[in-house]
Amino acid sequence: MRWLIAVGVTAVAAQTPVRLTGDWQAKAGDEIRHIMVRSDSSAQFGRDLARWRLVGDSLWITLGDGVWQVYGMKLAGDKLTISGGDLEKPVTLRRVGPPTARPDTLTIPEPPAPNQRAW
């Protein structure tokens, strides 16, 4: 479930800005999950909120637990594939729409120090 929150974010790959914000859809078994990725560095899955950032070709996600989960990522148009981190196999998401505004009642977790990574 952690990967579902982590997925769907805005990226900067190399020196070319890549648009990663949006409403992303992933299949989880028989269910379809939506992950909202916003330009304010938040990613939302249901009522859960994470903070994200891009470092090179990696997507860093924290749920406010004091560590960054680091994933490899590849973005091609409206298709995002993430791998590594706590994932057993790569996960591919599809952008299905633009992001919605984050409700004021949800607070983005503080970012851990860059050296606080889960391995």
BELKA-V559716 format. One line per field, one symbol per residue. phi: phi as a letter, one per 20 degrees, with the letter a starting at -180 (. if undefined). burial: + if it has 16 or more other C-alpha atoms within 10 Angstrom, else -. A space follows every 10 residues. Layout:
phi: ???
burial: ???
This chain:
phi: .gffffeode ccdlddfced fqedccecme edddceddfe mdcccmeecc dcbdcmdddd ccenenceed cfbcdcmdcc ddbnleefbg cddcfdrffe fffffddfgf fffgeeded
burial: --++++++++ +++------+ ++++++---- --+++++++- +++++---++ ++++---+++ +++---++++ +++++---++ +++++----- +++++---+- -+-----++- ++----+--
